Amino acid sequence: AEISNSLRRLHNAELVIAGGHEPIRQNLFAFCVHGVRFVFAAETGRPQRGVGTACLAPPLLGHVRGDDGEFVWPSPDGTERGPSLEPLHPCAVAASLGSPPLHRKLALVDAIRVGNERTRSAAVKGLAKEMGVG
């Protein structure tokens, strides 16, 4: 029932095609760029070990200089150290460890959530490429 309710909400928000699970990429991209940092406000914490996200994960890793956006999702499975950032969903860390494409997309969304203007701009370009839009 919860999955059906979630799909109905996504359809009503025009983020998925009616009657299916296929995302409307352009709308989802617009939400990630303009809405996700307000709906899923970043919760940051003390430095700890975890899985790199935002600028500590591909595709921004090594491309954005400075400390801005260098966060980790707290996890004993992680190899990075940095300020912690709560993921969008509790299952995001485990899911991304098994899927590098998902990890890249979630890290870019995190960079949009927590980064400065330069970092957000780089993340938007990277997310457009990852999602095949624009």
N, C-alpha and C positions, 0 to 999 in steps of 0.2 A: 504494500500500500504506500509506503514512504517513497519508493522509487517512482511510482506512478504520480504521486503528488509533486515530487521534485521535477519530473518531466513536464507536468502541466504548468508549473511555475516558470520553468525555462521557456516553454512555448509562449506563455503569456508575456514574458519579457522579450520575446522575439530573439532568443539566443539559440534555439533549436528549431528545426523544421517540424511542422505539425505532423503528429502521428509517427514520428521517428526519433532517432537518437542523434542524427547528423547535425552538427553545429552549423549555425549561420556564421561563417568565419569572420566576415566583415563586422558584424554586430558584436561578436565576442571580442574581437580585437579592440573595437571602440570602447567596450566596457573595461577591458584590461587597462587601456591607456588612460581613460578619463574617469572611471568610477571605482576601480578596485582599491585604490589607496584610501578612499573615503568610506567604503563599505567594510573593508577589511583593514582597518587602521593597524599599523605596525606596532607590535608589542616587543620592545627590545629589552635586553637584560644584561647581566654581568658577563664578562668573557668566560668562555668555557669551551670544551672540546665538542666537536660536532661535524656535521656534513656542510660543506661550503655552499652558500647561496649568494644571490645578488652578484657582487663583484668577485667573490671567492669561488665562483663556479663558471664553467664554460657557458656561453661564449664570451662573457666579459672578462674572465680571468686573464690578467696580463694586459688587457686593453684599456682599462680605466685606472689611472694612477691615483694614489692617495688613499686615505683610510675610508673615504666615503663609500658606503655600500659593502664593506667587507664584513659580512655577517655569517653566522653558522646557525643551522637548525640543531638544537641540542640533541645529541645522540651518542651512545657509547660506541656505535659503529663508525663514527666520523674520525677523520685524520687531521682536520683543520682545527685551529683555535682562533676565536674571535668573539666579539660581542654576540650574544644570542638573539635570535629572531624567531618568534613563534611562527610556525608554518601556517599556511592558509587552512589546513585541515590536519588533524592528528595522524592520518594515514599517509600524508604527503611524503614524509621522509622515507618510509619503507617502500612505497610505490616508486619513488624516484630512484632509489638504489637499484631497482631491477629494470629501470628504463631510462637510459641516458637521454633520449629525446624529451621525455617528460621532465627530467631534471633540468634540462636547459630551459624549457618553457617556464617552469615554476621559478627558477632562479631569475629569469628576466622579469617576471611579474613582481618578484620581491624587490628587484632593483628599481622598478617603477614605484613601489610602495615606500621605499626608504631612501632612495638616492637623491642627490642634489640635482639641479637642472641638467648639468652635463651628463651625469650618470643616467638620469631618466631618458634623455635624448638618445643615448647609445642603446639603452634597453628597448626603447620603442622601435628603433631600426632593426635590432636583432629579433625582436618578437615578430615584426612584420615578415621578416625572412623565414623564421621558423614556422609561422602559420600560413605562409604562402599568400599573403594579402598585400595590397598597396603596390 
